[in-house]
Amino acid sequence: MPNDKKKVTASDVVIERDKNKKEQMYNKYVKDMTPKHNIFANICKAFLVGGIICTIGQGLTNLYKSWGQEKN
């Protein structure tokens, strides 16, 4: 099996013959390839995007009201 510090490639996994080593290599490959998420950054981005969407909606509502369109 390749050194733990070396990244495992898909071709390394495919050419491995030993079933146990292949499974370990595959799991390491998946772990290496899975993106790491920053939850705090994702929450901040969601808050900002949601705020922008609400601001645009409120701006359109105010614009339509200024043009004389009222709620029915």
Secondary structure, DSSP 8 states (H G I E B T S, - for coil): ---TTS---HHHHHH---HHHHHHHHHHHHHHHS----HHHHHHHHHHHHHHHHHHHHHHHHHHHHTT----
